[in-house]
Each structure stands twice: as C-alpha cells, then as structure tokens.
Amino acid sequence: MGRFANHQPDTSLIVPTGRDGGLPDPAAGEAPVRPSQTGPLGRGVPVSDVLSASSLAGAQLVAGASGLNRIVLRLNVMEVPDIVPWTKPNELLLTTGYPLREIPEQLADLVAQLHARRLAAVGIKLGRYLDRLPPEMLEAADRVGLPVIRLPDDVAFDDIINQVLTDVLNRQAAVLARSEEAHRALVDVVLAGGGLDAITDQLSQILDGTALITSPGGQVLAQSPPPEADWPPGGPDLWDPDGRLRVERLKHGAGVLDERGAPVAVVPVLAGSLDHGRIVLIAGGSPLEDSDVHVLERAAATAALVITKELAVSAVESKYRGDFLHDLLAGRVDDSEHAVRHCASLGWDIDRPLIVLVAQLEPGAAPEPSPRDLRSAHERFATAWRRAVGERDPRAAVVGYSQELVVVMGAPTGEPPGEAVRKMVARLPGDGRTRRPFSTGISRIVTEPALLPQAYQQARRAATVGHRMHGPGSVEDFDSLGVYRLLSLVPDPTELTDFMRETLRDLAFGDDAETVDLRTTLQILLDTNNVAETARIMHFHYNTLRYRLAKLERLLGPFTTDPHLRLNLMLALQIQRMRGL
C-alpha cells in the first residue's frame, strides 16, 4: 500500500507564465492562470473530505483553513522530535504530542519546515502531553495554509489510517475505472473511422465542456461546439487575434483561467519523441476533477494514433500528388485537357486564372535534426500552408518538396496577389521548432495550364531574389522585381560581385559612416539627376553637396556627364543591395 501511494504520475498543475517565463505580473496586464489546488494531481483525497470521515467525527480545524484543498495520499505517525526528514509530500501527519512536549517554542518553525516538505495536514491529540498549541504555531499554520486538526481523544490512529487509506484507494479505483470507460468510448470512435473532430465531440460529452485539439504552436485543429456565450474564455491574454490558443501559457494539468474562473485542463499529444499538439478541455463551469486529466491523457493517446494514421495516409497521397504537380510544372504534361481533368480528380482546379507561389526553405539556418524530426517539420510546414491557403481557396494545389513548397491557386480578386499572399504568410504559425525560415515568391497571373511551367520559374526567381534582397521571410512579387529580375539571371554571383567592386571601387564595401554616407549621396544623385534637389532631400547646403559631388567624381569618374558610367553605377548600387553575393 505504501509503495502504491509513493509512485504517482508526475502531473504538475498549470503554472502561470509571464513575459520572461516567470510568474505573470498583474500590474503589467498579464492574466494569471491559477492552480485549482495545491500539491500534485494524484489520486488522493482533499483534507476537507478527510475531515468528513466518520473516524474523525468531533475533530476540530484549529488553523490553516486556506489549505483544506491540499491532497492526502498517505499517512504517517510522529513518534520522534526530528520527524521532518521522515515526512513525504501529501502526508497526513498524526501525533499524540509526545515528541513535541519539550519543544513548544519551536512549533512555529516546525510548521514552516513541514510546509516546505509539502505536508498535507497535521492531526494532534491534546490533553495528555500537550494541553494547548502555542499561538505562534497557529499563526504560522494560518500564514502558510497548513491545516492543523485537533483529533478527538477517543479515536485510535489505526482507525483513521484504515479509513483514510480506504478512501484514497477508492478514489484511485474510481479514477482508473472512469478513465478506462472513456478510453473504450474513444477507441470505438476511432475504429468507426472518426477523426479529430469526432474525438473532441466525444470528449465534450464525457467531460461536459468544450474540447479542443491544437497544433504544437496553438492552431486549433478540431473543436467541439462551444457555448453560445462567453467564448472564448481568457480573452486576448490566452488567444491571438487569428484564433491561435497561446498554449505556451498552459502546462500539463488542471487549473483556472482568468478572474471568471473557467476551469481548464491541458495534456500534450505525443507519439514517441514527436509532439503533435495539445488537447485542451475548458469546462462549462463545474470544477475539474483528477479523473478529467486522466481521461484527457487517454484521449491524447487516441488523438496521437489518429494523427499518425493521417500523416501516413497523407504521405502516400502527397507523394502521388507531388509527382504529378512536378511533371506539370516541368512541362512534361502535353495534354492540357487531361491535366485539367486529372487535377480535378485530385481536388485541384487549374481551369481558371492562376498564380504560382514558391516558399523556399532557408538552407542551413539551424542545426539539422534527425531525419525523422526533419521529415515531421516539413510535413507540419506543408500542413500549415494547406490550412492557410485552404481558407482562401479550397481548390488550390499545395505540395511540399525537400527544400521548397509549391502552391497553385486561383488569382485573388479585389486585391493585388502580393497583398493576398502576405496575409496568408502572416497566418502561418511562427513556431521555429516546426519549420525553418523561408522566402516566398509570387508569379504573374496565368490564364491557361500550359503557362504554369513559366509561372513556376517566375515564382522561384522571385523567391530567390527576395531572399538576396531582404533575407529570410521575404515575400516578393515577380512583377515588382524590376532590374533585379535581370540580375538574378546571372548564374555566377562572383560576376556580379566583381562588377560591383570594379564600378564602385572604394565604395563597394565598408560599413563606416563616411562610406555609407557617400553611397547614400550617390544613390540620391543618380535617382534625382539634380544637385539642388539632392541637397534639399539630404538637408545639405548647396555648396556642401557640390563638394561631395566633386569627391565622388574623383573616386568614380565623371558620372554627371557620362551616361554609360551613370548606368553602371546604378546597376552596381542595386547589386550592392542584394544579399548573398
């Protein structure tokens, strides 16, 4: 019995986290997520329930009333003064007061030590060895919330131990039985072909609340019907404007959200070393019990099976879809009508005005994980894109390859393609654990399937130039590339670097203030082709700018009178702006 009580699962409470990872600061507007009880979520009995046992009829709570929700998992008897090293968390400590008779002045310190050991409560018999408890001890117990119970004179310790441990074992058996029943119901749902939506619906019936399954980053994958009012709970402190649940504020266990006291429980969805997301239960108002967390743990295992199955099926389908789209974009499909029909069978519509997007993954941006984890990251990256694109165009094609992701979707109406794509990219989860940085390129609008290979090359070129210009995270439209489109066609970046060095000379490199200032002056002079206008833009005196102009011509040559040199300088400055050379 003692061994069983000592081996409890490590299920810590939901702990509030502030901006720096510590406790939230209400003064800074950080809403706390408060625990619903102290101590671990074991299958124990609260002190308040222990006091209602028949063996404790006539017992009096003399201090520590704020700790009545502490959990009792085991009992101990105090027979020696140095009991502290022998105590364990969540114990009900029983004593006749004999070991305390010689040290009444130290009882306040003893309370602090027992609280530090996470004791559940102390039960003391008075009259034989101790006539009264010192006020300092009672004040200390009230201060830390450690219940101190005066036991009836005629009760035997073995009666208390037997009854309380029986209640603990009954509670544990009830938790396991309820968890097993819920597991059978969830397995039946999966065997009947149900997915994540069916799991959340079943959970909401079993646990009487709103159940959600999210990605590791907090994007909602499935959700049971929420209540009509007061949804979502927690407000902006728990939900992003785009509907992402801030799972980083929640940890495994049960707790309470915000001042309205909405009970919540969270459990991770794990399959081996892979983190597939979270299962969240937001109860309808009734307090959550220990067994609710264990039901969620069973549901998490079931959800992991469903997600793993879906990933396996998706991998096969994606391989087939990816091969066909690759042939289509490479120009290997000659019959456009056949391509339209075949894409329709795959759920894609290419018989309309289209654009092609290419999201190129950043190579070597982070240490390479194991092949298994890397494959999972690519799958999650593609899934995030499918979700974002699907909200705008359900008939779009989204296929992920080893170093890029390709989207063939309908041309947006009512807004430029670049603006529409930037909105989609903004909705992608920003969790660096699930994807590496990427750059996105957008093609021109094409009106027939035969032009898709050309659009694909345009999108790739836009992504490459955008990365060179702005680094990872750029979103570039092919039509907005201008001269950079021509520069990107040079296969060897060394040629561009040499041209820039030969043209700009001492201004080609260097980040010191004088060099940067001269490059800026040269750029504005070339843009305006007017000394007076350049002086006005740069807030210089006209004579000061004439001095700078003379210095630039000494460095670079007579570009004010030589149109060919002016063109070379303008190209060299554009190359200088391109990154990755």
C-alpha positions as CSV (number, residue, x, y, z in Angstrom):
1,M,0.0,0.0,0.0
2,G,2.8,2.4,0.8
3,R,4.6,1.6,-2.5
4,F,1.5,2.3,-4.5
5,A,1.0,5.6,-2.8
6,N,4.6,6.7,-3.4
7,H,4.5,6.0,-7.2
8,Q,2.2,8.7,-8.6
9,P,2.4,10.2,-12.1
10,D,4.3,13.5,-12.4
11,T,1.3,15.6,-13.4
12,S,2.1,19.2,-12.3
13,L,-0.5,21.9,-12.2
14,I,-1.0,24.5,-14.8
15,V,1.6,27.2,-13.9
16,P,1.2,30.8,-14.9
17,T,4.0,32.3,-17.0
18,G,4.8,35.9,-17.6
19,R,6.7,37.5,-20.4
20,D,10.0,36.5,-19.0
21,G,8.9,32.9,-18.3
22,G,8.3,33.6,-14.6
23,L,5.1,34.3,-12.7
24,P,2.7,36.8,-14.5
25,D,2.7,40.3,-13.3
26,P,-1.0,41.6,-13.0
27,A,0.3,45.2,-12.9
28,A,1.8,44.6,-16.4
29,G,-1.5,43.3,-17.7
30,E,-0.5,39.6,-17.6
31,A,-3.5,37.5,-16.7
32,P,-2.7,34.7,-14.3
33,V,-3.7,31.0,-14.8
34,R,-4.2,30.0,-11.2
35,P,-4.0,26.4,-10.0
36,S,-7.2,24.9,-8.7
37,Q,-5.4,23.2,-5.8
38,T,-2.1,22.7,-4.2
39,G,0.0,19.6,-4.4
40,P,0.3,17.2,-7.3
41,L,-2.7,15.9,-9.2
42,G,-2.6,12.5,-7.5
43,R,-5.5,10.2,-7.0
44,G,-5.9,11.4,-3.4
45,V,-8.5,12.9,-1.1
46,P,-8.6,16.6,-0.1
47,V,-8.2,17.4,3.6
48,S,-11.7,18.8,3.6
49,D,-13.0,15.3,2.7
50,V,-10.8,13.7,5.3
51,L,-12.4,15.8,8.0
52,S,-15.8,14.4,7.0
53,A,-14.8,10.8,7.7
54,S,-16.6,9.1,10.4
55,S,-13.4,8.2,12.3
56,L,-12.8,12.0,12.6
57,A,-16.2,12.9,14.0
58,G,-15.6,15.6,16.6
59,A,-12.3,16.7,15.1
60,Q,-11.7,20.5,15.0
61,L,-9.8,22.5,12.5
62,V,-7.8,25.0,14.6
63,A,-5.6,26.6,11.9
64,G,-4.7,26.6,8.2
65,A,-8.3,26.7,6.8
66,S,-6.9,28.0,3.5
67,G,-5.2,24.7,2.9
68,L,-8.3,22.4,3.1
69,N,-7.9,21.6,-0.6
70,R,-4.4,20.0,-0.1
71,I,-4.4,16.4,-1.2
72,V,-3.8,13.5,1.1
73,L,-2.1,10.5,-0.5
74,R,-0.6,8.8,2.6
75,L,-0.5,8.9,6.4
76,N,2.4,9.0,8.9
77,V,2.7,8.9,12.7
78,M,5.0,11.3,14.5
79,E,7.0,9.4,17.2
80,V,10.2,11.3,17.4
81,P,11.0,15.1,17.6
82,D,13.1,15.1,14.4
83,I,10.2,13.9,12.2
84,V,10.8,16.3,9.3
85,P,13.4,14.1,7.4
86,W,10.9,11.3,7.5
87,T,7.9,13.1,6.1
88,K,6.8,13.0,2.5
89,P,4.6,15.2,0.3
90,N,0.9,14.9,0.7
91,E,1.0,13.1,4.1
92,L,-1.4,13.5,6.9
93,L,0.8,13.5,9.9
94,L,-0.8,12.1,13.2
95,T,0.7,12.7,16.6
96,T,-0.2,12.5,20.3
97,G,2.0,15.5,21.0
98,Y,4.5,13.4,23.0
99,P,7.5,14.3,20.7
100,L,6.5,18.0,21.0
101,R,6.1,18.3,24.7
102,E,9.7,19.5,25.3
103,I,9.9,22.0,22.3
104,P,6.7,24.1,22.4
105,E,8.7,27.2,21.5
106,Q,9.9,25.5,18.3
107,L,6.5,24.5,16.9
108,A,6.2,27.6,14.7
109,D,9.5,26.7,13.0
110,L,8.3,23.1,12.7
111,V,5.2,24.3,10.8
112,A,7.3,26.1,8.3
113,Q,9.5,23.0,7.8
114,L,6.5,20.8,7.3
115,H,5.0,23.2,4.8
116,A,8.3,23.2,2.9
117,R,8.1,19.4,2.8
118,R,4.6,19.8,1.2
119,L,2.8,18.1,4.0
120,A,-1.0,17.8,3.6
121,A,-2.1,18.4,7.2
122,V,-1.2,17.7,10.9
123,G,-3.5,16.0,13.3
124,I,-2.8,16.4,17.0
125,K,-4.3,14.9,20.2
126,L,-4.2,17.3,23.1
127,G,-4.6,16.8,26.9
128,R,-2.1,14.1,27.6
129,Y,1.3,15.5,26.6
130,L,0.3,19.0,25.3
131,D,-2.5,21.0,26.9
132,R,-2.6,23.7,24.2
133,L,-1.0,24.7,21.0
134,P,1.1,27.9,21.1
135,P,-0.5,30.9,19.3
136,E,2.7,31.3,17.3
137,M,2.3,27.8,15.8
138,L,-1.4,28.5,14.9
139,E,-0.4,31.9,13.3
140,A,2.3,30.2,11.3
141,A,-0.1,27.5,10.1
142,D,-2.7,30.1,9.0
143,R,0.1,32.0,7.3
144,V,1.2,29.1,5.1
145,G,-2.2,27.4,4.8
146,L,-1.1,24.1,6.6
147,P,-4.3,22.6,8.2
148,V,-3.8,21.8,11.9
149,I,-6.5,19.4,13.2
150,R,-7.3,18.7,16.8
151,L,-8.2,15.0,17.0
152,P,-10.9,13.6,19.3
153,D,-9.5,12.0,22.4
154,D,-11.1,8.6,21.9
155,V,-10.1,8.0,18.3
156,A,-7.4,5.5,17.5
157,F,-4.8,6.2,14.9
158,D,-5.3,2.9,13.2
159,D,-9.0,3.7,12.6
160,I,-8.0,7.0,10.9
161,I,-5.3,5.3,8.9
162,N,-7.6,2.5,7.7
163,Q,-10.5,4.7,6.8
164,V,-8.5,7.5,5.0
165,L,-6.3,5.0,3.1
166,T,-9.5,3.2,2.0
167,D,-10.9,6.4,0.7
168,V,-7.7,7.1,-1.2
169,L,-7.7,3.6,-2.8
170,N,-11.4,4.0,-3.6
171,R,-10.7,7.3,-5.3
172,Q,-7.8,5.8,-7.3
173,A,-10.0,2.9,-8.4
174,A,-12.8,5.3,-9.4
175,V,-10.4,7.4,-11.4
176,L,-9.0,4.4,-13.2
177,A,-12.4,3.0,-13.9
178,R,-13.7,6.3,-15.4
179,S,-10.5,6.6,-17.4
180,E,-10.9,3.1,-18.8
181,E,-14.5,3.7,-19.7
182,A,-13.6,6.9,-21.6
183,H,-10.8,5.1,-23.3
184,R,-13.1,2.5,-24.6
185,A,-15.5,5.1,-25.9
186,L,-12.8,7.0,-27.7
187,V,-11.3,3.8,-29.2
188,D,-14.8,3.0,-30.6
189,V,-14.9,6.4,-32.2
190,V,-11.6,5.8,-33.9
191,L,-12.5,2.3,-35.0
192,A,-15.7,3.7,-36.6
193,G,-13.5,5.9,-38.7
194,G,-13.8,9.1,-36.7
195,G,-11.2,11.8,-36.8
196,L,-10.1,14.6,-34.5
197,D,-13.5,16.3,-34.7
198,A,-15.2,13.1,-33.5
199,I,-12.7,12.8,-30.6
200,T,-13.4,16.4,-29.4
201,D,-17.2,15.8,-29.8
202,Q,-16.9,12.6,-27.7
203,L,-14.8,14.3,-25.1
204,S,-17.2,17.2,-24.7
205,Q,-20.0,14.6,-23.9
206,I,-17.8,12.6,-21.5
207,L,-16.4,15.6,-19.6
208,D,-19.1,18.3,-20.1
209,G,-17.1,21.1,-21.6
210,T,-15.6,22.4,-24.8
211,A,-12.7,20.2,-26.1
212,L,-10.0,21.4,-28.5
213,I,-7.1,19.8,-30.2
214,T,-4.4,22.2,-31.3
215,S,-1.1,22.0,-33.1
216,P,2.1,22.4,-31.0
217,G,2.0,26.1,-31.9
218,G,-1.6,26.5,-30.7
219,Q,-3.5,26.5,-34.1
220,V,-6.9,24.8,-33.5
221,L,-7.2,21.6,-35.5
222,A,-10.5,20.4,-34.1
223,Q,-13.0,21.7,-31.6
224,S,-16.3,20.6,-30.2
225,P,-19.2,23.1,-30.3
226,P,-18.5,25.9,-27.9
227,P,-21.2,27.5,-25.7
228,E,-23.1,30.4,-27.2
229,A,-22.0,33.0,-24.7
230,D,-18.6,34.0,-23.1
231,W,-16.5,32.3,-25.7
232,P,-13.6,32.1,-26.0
233,P,-12.6,32.4,-22.3
234,G,-9.4,34.0,-21.2
235,G,-9.7,36.9,-23.7
236,P,-6.6,38.3,-25.5
237,D,-4.3,37.0,-22.8
238,L,-5.0,33.5,-24.0
239,W,-6.0,33.9,-27.6
240,D,-4.2,35.6,-30.5
241,P,-6.4,37.7,-32.9
242,D,-6.2,35.0,-35.5
243,G,-7.6,32.4,-33.2
244,R,-4.4,30.7,-32.0
245,L,-4.5,29.4,-28.5
246,R,-1.5,30.5,-26.5
247,V,-0.5,27.1,-25.4
248,E,2.8,28.4,-24.1
249,R,0.9,29.8,-21.1
250,L,-0.5,26.4,-20.2
251,K,1.2,23.4,-18.7
252,H,0.1,19.8,-18.1
253,G,-2.7,19.6,-15.6
254,A,-5.8,21.3,-14.4
255,G,-6.2,24.9,-13.4
256,V,-8.4,28.0,-13.6
257,L,-8.4,30.7,-16.3
258,D,-8.7,34.4,-15.5
259,E,-10.9,36.1,-13.0
260,R,-14.1,34.4,-14.3
261,G,-12.8,31.1,-13.0
262,A,-13.2,29.0,-16.2
263,P,-11.7,25.5,-15.3
264,V,-9.3,24.3,-17.9
265,A,-7.1,21.1,-18.3
266,V,-4.3,20.6,-20.8
267,V,-2.5,17.5,-22.0
268,P,0.2,17.1,-24.7
269,V,-0.4,14.8,-27.7
270,L,2.8,12.8,-28.0
271,A,3.8,10.0,-30.3
272,G,7.3,8.8,-29.3
273,S,9.5,11.8,-29.5
274,L,7.2,13.8,-31.7
275,D,5.0,16.5,-30.3
276,H,1.7,16.6,-32.3
277,G,0.0,19.3,-30.2
278,R,-2.3,19.7,-27.2
279,I,-5.7,18.5,-26.0
280,V,-7.5,21.3,-24.1
281,L,-10.7,21.0,-22.1
282,I,-12.4,24.2,-21.0
283,A,-15.2,23.1,-18.6
284,G,-18.6,24.5,-18.5
285,G,-18.2,26.0,-15.0
286,S,-18.1,22.9,-12.8
287,P,-14.7,22.2,-11.1
288,L,-12.4,19.7,-12.9
289,E,-11.6,16.5,-11.1
290,D,-8.4,14.5,-11.1
291,S,-10.0,11.9,-13.3
292,D,-10.7,14.5,-16.0
293,V,-7.0,14.9,-16.5
294,H,-6.5,11.1,-16.8
295,V,-9.4,11.0,-19.4
296,L,-7.6,13.7,-21.4
297,E,-4.4,11.6,-21.2
298,R,-6.2,8.6,-22.7
299,A,-7.8,10.9,-25.3
300,A,-4.3,12.3,-26.2
301,A,-3.1,8.8,-26.9
302,T,-6.1,8.2,-29.1
303,A,-5.5,11.5,-30.9
304,A,-1.9,10.6,-31.5
305,L,-3.0,7.4,-33.2
306,V,-5.4,9.4,-35.5
307,I,-2.8,12.0,-36.3
308,T,-0.1,9.3,-37.0
309,K,-2.6,7.5,-39.3
310,E,-3.5,10.7,-41.1
311,L,0.2,11.5,-41.6
312,A,0.9,8.1,-43.0
313,V,-2.0,8.3,-45.5
314,S,-1.1,11.9,-46.3
315,A,2.5,10.9,-47.0
316,V,1.4,8.4,-49.7
317,E,-1.1,10.8,-51.2
318,S,1.3,13.6,-51.1
319,K,3.9,11.6,-53.0
320,Y,1.5,10.8,-55.8
321,R,0.2,14.4,-55.9
322,G,3.7,15.8,-55.7
323,D,5.0,13.7,-58.6
324,F,2.1,14.8,-60.8
325,L,2.4,18.5,-60.0
326,H,6.2,18.3,-60.5
327,D,5.6,16.9,-64.0
328,L,3.0,19.6,-64.7
329,L,5.3,22.4,-63.6
330,A,8.2,20.9,-65.5
331,G,6.2,21.0,-68.8
332,R,6.1,17.2,-69.1
333,V,2.3,17.1,-69.4
334,D,1.4,17.9,-73.0
335,D,-2.3,17.5,-73.0
336,S,-3.9,20.4,-71.1
337,E,-7.4,18.9,-71.1
338,H,-6.0,15.8,-69.5
339,A,-4.2,17.9,-66.9
340,V,-7.3,19.8,-66.0
341,R,-9.3,16.5,-65.6
342,H,-6.6,14.8,-63.6
343,C,-6.2,17.8,-61.3
344,A,-9.9,17.9,-60.7
345,S,-9.8,14.3,-59.6
346,L,-7.2,15.4,-57.0
347,G,-9.4,18.2,-55.8
348,W,-7.5,20.9,-57.7
349,D,-9.0,23.5,-60.1
350,I,-6.4,24.7,-62.7
351,D,-9.0,25.7,-65.4
352,R,-9.1,29.4,-64.3
353,P,-6.7,32.4,-63.8
354,L,-3.9,31.1,-61.5
355,I,-0.8,32.2,-59.7
356,V,2.0,30.1,-58.5
357,L,3.7,30.5,-55.1
358,V,7.0,29.1,-54.1
359,A,8.2,29.1,-50.5
360,Q,11.9,28.2,-50.4
361,L,13.2,26.9,-47.2
362,E,16.3,28.5,-45.8
363,P,19.3,26.1,-46.1
364,G,21.5,25.6,-43.1
365,A,19.6,28.2,-40.9
366,A,19.6,25.8,-38.0
367,P,21.4,22.6,-36.9
368,E,19.9,19.7,-38.8
369,P,17.8,17.5,-36.6
370,S,17.4,13.7,-37.1
371,P,15.9,12.6,-40.4
372,R,12.7,11.6,-38.5
373,D,12.3,15.0,-36.9
374,L,13.2,16.9,-40.1
375,R,10.5,15.0,-42.1
376,S,8.0,15.9,-39.4
377,A,8.9,19.5,-39.7
378,H,8.4,19.5,-43.4
379,E,5.0,17.8,-43.0
380,R,3.9,20.4,-40.4
381,F,5.2,23.2,-42.7
382,A,3.1,21.9,-45.6
383,T,0.1,21.3,-43.3
384,A,0.2,24.9,-42.1
385,W,0.3,26.2,-45.7
386,R,-2.6,23.9,-46.7
387,R,-4.6,25.3,-43.9
388,A,-3.8,28.9,-44.7
389,V,-4.4,28.5,-48.5
390,G,-7.5,26.4,-48.0
391,E,-9.2,29.1,-46.1
392,R,-8.9,31.3,-49.2
393,D,-9.0,28.7,-52.0
394,P,-10.1,25.2,-51.1
395,R,-9.4,24.0,-54.7
396,A,-5.8,25.1,-54.7
397,A,-2.8,22.7,-55.0
398,V,-0.3,22.7,-52.2
399,V,2.6,20.3,-52.4
400,G,5.8,20.2,-50.3
401,Y,9.2,19.1,-51.6
402,S,12.5,18.7,-49.8
403,Q,13.6,22.4,-50.0
404,E,10.5,24.2,-51.2
405,L,6.7,24.3,-51.1
406,V,4.7,25.0,-54.2
407,V,1.1,26.4,-54.3
408,V,-1.0,26.7,-57.5
409,M,-4.1,28.7,-56.5
410,G,-6.7,31.0,-58.1
411,A,-5.7,34.5,-58.7
412,P,-7.0,36.8,-55.9
413,T,-9.8,39.1,-56.8
414,G,-10.2,42.6,-55.3
415,E,-6.6,42.9,-54.1
416,P,-3.1,42.5,-55.6
417,P,-1.7,39.0,-55.4
418,G,1.2,40.1,-53.3
419,E,-1.1,41.6,-50.6
420,A,-3.2,38.4,-50.5
421,V,-0.1,36.2,-50.1
422,R,1.3,38.4,-47.4
423,K,-1.9,37.9,-45.4
424,M,-1.6,34.1,-45.8
425,V,2.0,34.1,-44.7
426,A,1.1,36.2,-41.7
427,R,-1.3,33.5,-40.6
428,L,1.3,30.7,-40.7
429,P,2.4,29.7,-37.2
430,G,5.8,31.2,-36.2
431,D,7.0,28.3,-34.1
432,G,10.7,27.8,-35.0
433,R,10.6,24.3,-33.8
434,T,8.3,23.1,-36.5
435,R,9.8,24.8,-39.6
436,R,12.9,26.6,-40.8
437,P,12.8,30.2,-42.1
438,F,11.6,30.6,-45.7
439,S,11.2,33.1,-48.5
440,T,8.1,33.3,-50.8
441,G,7.9,34.2,-54.5
442,I,4.8,35.0,-56.5
443,S,4.4,34.6,-60.2
444,R,2.4,36.6,-62.7
445,I,-1.2,35.6,-63.3
446,V,-1.6,32.9,-66.0
447,T,-4.8,32.1,-67.8
448,E,-4.1,28.6,-69.1
449,P,-2.5,25.4,-67.7
450,A,0.2,25.4,-70.5
451,L,1.7,28.6,-68.9
452,L,2.2,27.0,-65.4
453,P,5.8,26.0,-66.0
454,Q,6.7,29.6,-66.9
455,A,4.8,30.8,-63.8
456,Y,6.7,28.3,-61.6
457,Q,10.0,29.7,-62.8
458,Q,8.9,33.2,-62.2
459,A,7.9,32.4,-58.6
460,R,11.2,30.6,-57.9
461,R,13.1,33.6,-59.3
462,A,11.1,36.0,-57.1
463,A,11.7,33.9,-54.0
464,T,15.5,33.7,-54.8
465,V,15.8,37.5,-55.4
466,G,13.6,38.3,-52.4
467,H,15.9,36.3,-50.2
468,R,19.0,38.0,-51.6
469,M,17.4,41.4,-51.1
470,H,15.7,41.1,-47.7
471,G,16.8,37.8,-46.2
472,P,14.6,35.0,-44.9
473,G,10.9,35.9,-44.5
474,S,10.6,38.0,-47.7
475,V,7.6,37.9,-49.9
476,E,8.3,39.1,-53.4
477,D,6.1,39.5,-56.5
478,F,7.7,38.7,-59.9
479,D,6.3,41.9,-61.4
480,S,7.9,44.0,-58.7
481,L,11.4,42.7,-59.2
482,G,12.4,45.2,-62.0
483,V,16.1,45.1,-62.7
484,Y,16.7,42.5,-60.0
485,R,15.0,40.1,-62.3
486,L,17.7,40.5,-64.9
487,L,20.5,40.4,-62.2
488,S,19.1,37.2,-60.8
489,L,19.7,35.5,-64.2
490,V,23.4,35.8,-63.8
491,P,24.3,32.2,-62.8
492,D,27.6,33.1,-61.1
493,P,27.3,35.6,-58.2
494,T,31.0,36.2,-58.4
495,E,30.5,38.0,-61.7
496,L,28.1,40.4,-60.0
497,T,30.5,41.0,-57.1
498,D,33.4,41.7,-59.4
499,F,31.3,44.2,-61.5
500,M,30.2,46.0,-58.3
501,R,33.8,46.2,-57.0
502,E,35.2,47.5,-60.3
503,T,32.4,50.1,-60.6
504,L,32.0,51.4,-57.1
505,R,35.7,50.9,-56.2
506,D,36.3,52.1,-52.6
507,L,32.5,52.5,-52.1
508,A,31.8,48.8,-52.9
509,F,32.4,47.6,-49.3
510,G,32.7,49.2,-45.9
511,D,30.2,50.0,-43.2
512,D,31.9,53.0,-41.8
513,A,29.8,56.2,-41.5
514,E,31.7,58.1,-44.3
515,T,31.4,55.3,-46.9
516,V,27.7,54.7,-46.1
517,D,27.0,58.4,-46.4
518,L,28.8,58.8,-49.7
519,R,26.9,55.8,-51.1
520,T,23.6,57.3,-50.0
521,T,24.6,60.6,-51.6
522,L,25.5,58.9,-54.8
523,Q,22.2,56.9,-54.9
524,I,20.1,60.1,-54.4
525,L,22.1,62.0,-57.0
526,L,21.5,59.2,-59.5
527,D,17.8,59.0,-58.6
528,T,17.2,62.7,-58.9
529,N,19.8,63.7,-61.5
530,N,19.7,67.1,-59.9
531,V,22.2,68.6,-57.4
532,A,19.8,71.2,-55.9
533,E,17.1,68.6,-55.3
534,T,19.6,66.2,-53.8
535,A,20.8,69.0,-51.4
536,R,17.2,69.6,-50.4
537,I,16.4,65.9,-49.7
538,M,19.6,65.5,-47.7
539,H,19.2,68.8,-45.9
540,F,22.7,69.9,-47.1
541,H,23.8,73.4,-48.2
542,Y,24.2,73.5,-51.9
543,N,28.0,74.2,-51.7
544,T,28.4,71.2,-49.3
545,L,26.8,68.9,-51.8
546,R,28.9,70.4,-54.6
547,Y,32.0,69.4,-52.6
548,R,30.7,65.9,-52.1
549,L,29.9,65.6,-55.8
550,A,33.5,66.6,-56.7
551,K,34.8,63.9,-54.2
552,L,32.5,61.2,-55.7
553,E,33.7,62.1,-59.3
554,R,37.3,61.8,-58.2
555,L,36.6,58.3,-56.8
556,L,34.3,57.0,-59.5
557,G,34.8,59.2,-62.6
558,P,32.7,61.9,-64.4
559,F,29.3,60.2,-63.9
560,T,27.5,63.5,-64.2
561,T,28.5,63.8,-67.9
562,D,28.9,60.1,-68.8
563,P,25.6,58.3,-69.2
564,H,27.2,54.9,-69.6
565,L,29.1,55.3,-66.3
566,R,25.8,56.5,-64.7
567,L,24.1,53.3,-65.8
568,N,26.9,51.2,-64.5
569,L,26.8,52.9,-61.1
570,M,23.1,52.5,-60.8
571,L,23.4,48.8,-61.5
572,A,26.3,48.4,-59.1
573,L,24.3,50.0,-56.3
574,Q,21.4,47.6,-57.0
575,I,23.8,44.7,-56.8
576,Q,25.3,46.1,-53.6
577,R,21.8,45.9,-52.1
578,M,21.4,42.3,-53.0
579,R,22.3,39.9,-50.2
580,G,24.1,36.6,-50.5
581,L,26.7,37.7,-53.0
